[in-house]
Amino acid sequence: MFNKVIEFIRCLYPNKDLIPLHEPTFTGREKEYVNYAIDSTFVSSVGEFVNRFEDMICSLTGAKFAVAAVNGTNALHIALKLSGVSPGDEVITQPLTFIATANAISYCCAIPIFIDVDLNTLGMSPEALSSFLDSHTHMTDRGCINKTTGRRISACVPMHTFGHPCRIDSILEICNNHKIKLVEDAAESLGSIYKNKHTGTFGLLGIYSFNGNKTVTCGGGGIIVTDDEFIAKKGKHLTTTAKIPHPYEFVHDEVGYNYRLPNLNAALGCAQLEKLEFFLKNKRSTAESYKTFFENTGIKFITEPEYANSNYWLNGIILENSKMRDEFLKATNSAKIMTRPLWKLIHKLEMYKKCQHDKLINAIWLEERIVNIPSSVRLY
Ligand SMILES: *Cc1c(COP(=O)(O)O)cnc(C)c1O
């Protein structure tokens, strides 16, 4: 059976010795824009491409404001700070995510709580969230307090796994009822829509990543989006060393960060964003081919949940059990087809072992079975 899968993936990505999981493609005006940035001498943290990139993200997502950052992790760090996460607070997230989600919480000197995911969306389960909050917290004038630890739960960070939107509207409602700020880790879901609204724009803040393996890349990059003008201004201030604007004086009014996206990276990002529609069509057609192929194989291909239009950033399949998963990983990787298991669940990692979590039944089930398969844009 695995040989048939290998054969099929080789047909999808012909003329390649090693088939990567997700490689970028540069078929637009990337070189032109990067050259333009070099010729202008504005290669660093000031320049017209940064503004243009932010504007393009706003019109794409419908967010009112965007603040570009050096990468998605830093964007999330600042988004959490802007949402009001303070040292000693707790932040709810899912254990099934890339490490950046939990690390950004740690950078705020806050402590993550891990809540289970849906089997079909792979994102945070509203039922699990609601049930945790009902049994473990109570409301005070300080906000939502964890009865076990006495700490305040200030934010909730669901993640749109592999680009598939989670049930973000239900999560938002639960957060609102508990006075918890919603910050979306939409790092993987640029171009993914849930109920006619772009993922990342449901929460008070959202972030996207433009790392080399994401749908659109800046080389490295990230961006914060919000509809709140005050928060956006504060975000720009914090990511640019908290310098008070002045023609020549250097005065900073708080401990800021040097997180501004360089113009050179923004130039690449602008050219990539011009290709987004093509990328999305291409990736959705690849997913369609996978779906048809896997229908009669006994292997489940992960499709977009109801009400969602996914970017299909990373395609995934669900094997019967962990033994089959391991055999599949071995067979494909030794045939030079890059595949990989799910991230190790974060609550199992040394630095997050002591964090509170619910039973995580779905997350554990998925961890034993999911494999990501090649998903790059196809150029033929
Ligand atoms: C990629 C990613 C990030 C962070 O992105 P970087 O740009 O690599 O810092 C954050 N969260 C998730 C879920 C991601 O997949």
PDBQT file of the ligand as one rigid body, heavy atoms in Angstrom, charges set to zero:
ROOT
HETATM    1  C1  LIG A 401       5.265  28.897  12.072  1.00  0.00    +0.000 C 
HETATM    2  C2  LIG A 401       4.507  29.029  13.319  1.00  0.00    +0.000 A 
HETATM    3  C3  LIG A 401       4.734  30.047  14.265  1.00  0.00    +0.000 A 
HETATM    4  C4  LIG A 401       5.839  31.021  14.274  1.00  0.00    +0.000 C 
HETATM    5  O1  LIG A 401       6.437  31.332  13.191  1.00  0.00    +0.000 OA
HETATM    6  P1  LIG A 401       7.936  31.827  12.963  1.00  0.00    +0.000 P 
HETATM    7  O2  LIG A 401       7.725  32.835  11.905  1.00  0.00    +0.000 OA
HETATM    8  O3  LIG A 401       8.671  30.621  12.497  1.00  0.00    +0.000 OA
HETATM    9  O4  LIG A 401       8.462  32.406  14.215  1.00  0.00    +0.000 OA
HETATM   10  C5  LIG A 401       3.895  30.150  15.353  1.00  0.00    +0.000 A 
HETATM   11  N1  LIG A 401       2.909  29.287  15.544  1.00  0.00    +0.000 NA
HETATM   12  C6  LIG A 401       2.669  28.282  14.688  1.00  0.00    +0.000 A 
HETATM   13  C7  LIG A 401       1.542  27.376  14.964  1.00  0.00    +0.000 C 
HETATM   14  C8  LIG A 401       3.461  28.095  13.560  1.00  0.00    +0.000 A 
HETATM   15  O5  LIG A 401       3.224  27.073  12.735  1.00  0.00    +0.000 OA
ENDROOT
TORSDOF 0
